C-alpha cells in the first residue's frame, strides 16, 4: 500500500523533502512506519520521536494505516 508522508521543520531540513510516498505492506501501523523512517533517516530519529503524528489531518499516536493515508510528522513549536 502507498502512504504519503509529510515532513515539517527540522525533519524537512534533514530529509531534504517536504513529502514522499512510502510503499508498505498491507495492515502496517504508525509504529512500523516510524521504524522504517528511523532507518531511512537516522539523523532525524530524535525529531520523529518528539513529533506529533497526524493521519489524514487527525492527531493520533497509534493505529493501522490504510492505502492512500497521509501521515504528517509535526514538531512542537513555540511562539514569542
C-alpha positions in Angstrom: 0.0 0.0 0.0 1.1 3.6 -0.6 1.3 6.1 2.2 2.1 9.8 1.7 4.4 11.1 4.4 4.7 14.9 5.0 7.6 16.4 6.9 7.9 19.8 8.5 10.6 22.0 10.2 13.8 20.2 11.2 12.6 16.9 9.7 12.0 18.6 6.4 15.5 20.1 6.6 17.2 16.8 7.3 15.3 14.8 4.7 15.6 17.5 2.1 12.0 16.9 1.0 8.6 18.0 2.3 6.8 14.8 1.3 7.2 11.4 -0.2 5.3 8.2 -0.9 6.3 5.2 1.1 5.3 1.7 0.0 4.4 -0.6 2.9 2.8 -4.0 3.4 -0.9 -4.1 4.0 -2.1 -3.6 7.6 1.0 -1.9 8.8 0.8 0.7 11.6 2.3 4.0 12.6 4.9 2.3 14.8 6.2 0.3 11.8 6.2 3.5 9.6 8.3 5.3 12.2 10.7 2.4 12.5 11.2 2.4 8.7 11.8 6.2 8.8 14.3 5.9 11.6 16.3 3.5 9.4 15.9 5.7 6.3 16.7 9.0 8.1 18.8 8.2 11.2 19.8 11.9 11.7 16.1 12.7 12.0 15.2 10.0 14.5 15.2 12.3 17.6 12.8 14.6 15.8 10.5 11.8 14.8 10.5 10.7 18.4 9.4 14.1 19.6 6.9 14.9 16.9 3.1 14.7 16.9 1.7 12.3 14.3 -1.4 13.1 12.3 -3.1 10.7 9.9 -5.4 12.3 7.4 -5.3 15.6 9.4 -6.2 14.0 12.7 -3.7 13.6 15.6 -3.0 10.0 16.7 -0.1 8.1 18.2 -1.0 4.6 17.0 -3.3 2.7 14.7 -3.3 0.8 11.4 -2.6 2.6 8.2 -4.7 2.2 5.0 -4.0 2.7 1.3 -3.5 6.4 0.4 -3.4 7.6 4.0 -1.5 10.8 4.6 0.8 10.8 7.6 2.3 14.1 8.9 5.1 14.5 11.5 4.7 17.8 13.2 7.2 19.1 15.7 6.3 21.2 18.7 6.5 25.0 18.1 7.0 27.9 20.4 5.9 31.5 19.8 7.0 34.8 21.0 
